[in-house]
Amino acid sequence: MAKLSLPLLIFSLICVSALVVPALARRSPHQAYIEVSCHATRYPALCIQCLSGYANGSIESPQQLAQAALAVSLYKARYTRAYMAKVARDLRLMKARDYQPIQDCVDQIDNGIDQLTQSIQELRRLGQETVGDDFYWHISNVESWVSAAQTDAMTCLDEFPEGRMGKTKAVLKGKVLNVAMTTSNALALFHRFAAKYGARTATKP
C-alpha cells in the first residue's frame, strides 16, 4: 500500500494563493497527471494550484493523489479553525453579538477536522490485500467522513448571510469557502481512486 510520507503531508503548507502553475511547455509527466486528474473535480484550477507542488514525483497513483488532496483539505481546515477561534475569543471579550455564530462555525470546522483525520487514516489502511466487502467498507467510511466534513463547512458558511458584511466576516467566509472547495475536490479525487481501485480488485480471482 502506498503511503504519504511526513514530508509529503507537510508539503501541503505550500498550497497558497500565490502558487503559480508551471507553463504547459514545462510540464513534467507528474504535473500532467495531476492536471488531468484535477479536471475530474468541481474546482480544477484550485485543485491544480494546491497539488502542483507534488509534481516532483511524489504522486504516482490515484491513491496517493487522494491522500494528498485530503492532506491539503485537513491543513486548510486546521488553519481556518485556528484563525476563527482567535476571532471568536476577541468577540467574546468584547461581548459582541457575532460571537455565538462564529463559535458555532468553529465547532463545525472542528468536527470536519476530526472527520478528515479519520478519512486519511482509513485511506492508509487500504492495501493491495483489501478486496471484496472489506474494501467497500473502508471506501464507505472514507466517503461518509469526507462528505460530512464538506457538509460541516457548508453549514458554517450559512453563518455568513449574503449581502454586505464587515472585513473580518468577509475574510472568515473566504477561508471557510476555501475549506469547502478543497474538501469537495478531495472527495472527487477519492471517488476517482475508489472507482479505479474497485474495478481492479473486482477482477482478481
Secondary structure, DSSP 8 states (H G I E B T S, - for coil): -----HHHHHGGGG--TT-----GGG--HHHHHHHHHHTTSS-HHHHHHHHGGGTTTT--SHHHHHHHHHHHHHHHHHHHHHHHHHHHHHHHHTT-TTHHHHHHHHHHHHHHHHHHHHHHHHHHT--TT--HHHHHHHHHHHHHHHHHHHHHHHHHHTTS-SS---HHHHHHHHHHHHHHHHHHHHHHHHHHHHHHHHHHHHT--
